[in-house]
Amino acid sequence: MTGDRRRISSGGPWERVAGYSRAVVVGDTCYVSGTTDAGPDGASQHPGDLDGQARAVFTIIERALAEGGFSLEDVVRTRMFITDIANAEALLAVHGEIFGEIRPAATMVAVAGLIEPSVLVEIEADARRG
């Protein structure tokens, strides 16, 4: 921890190599890095299953937030990166199920690919207390 900056690690396969943290807490804000459902080998734990990947990602995000002293109710912004826009409706349904009453600002972007071909979705979240 440096000053009021607290780093949260999930022990994911790319954190140490790429020099990033799963989440960083600064004051009353928590920034959760782009999160996938990648397992220890870097591959998706739910290959070909957008719904399974999205639910696993939100569980990982929720765990990182909790470690930082936050909850899903504190989320003010999500950013979703999806490799096939045809899966947008399925991703939006999961997002809506989790954040329906919270209603954070949200962005979804279709991308050519993510760090590992089996990963269909990556999601970032920012949370703020108060």
Secondary structure, 3 states (H helix, E strand, C coil): CECCEEEECCCCCCHHHHCCCCEEEECCEEEEEEECCECCCCCECCCCCHHHHHHHHHHHHHHHHHHCCCCHHHEEEEEEEECCHHHHHHHHHHHHHHHCCCCCEEEEEECCCCCCCCCCEEEEEEEECC
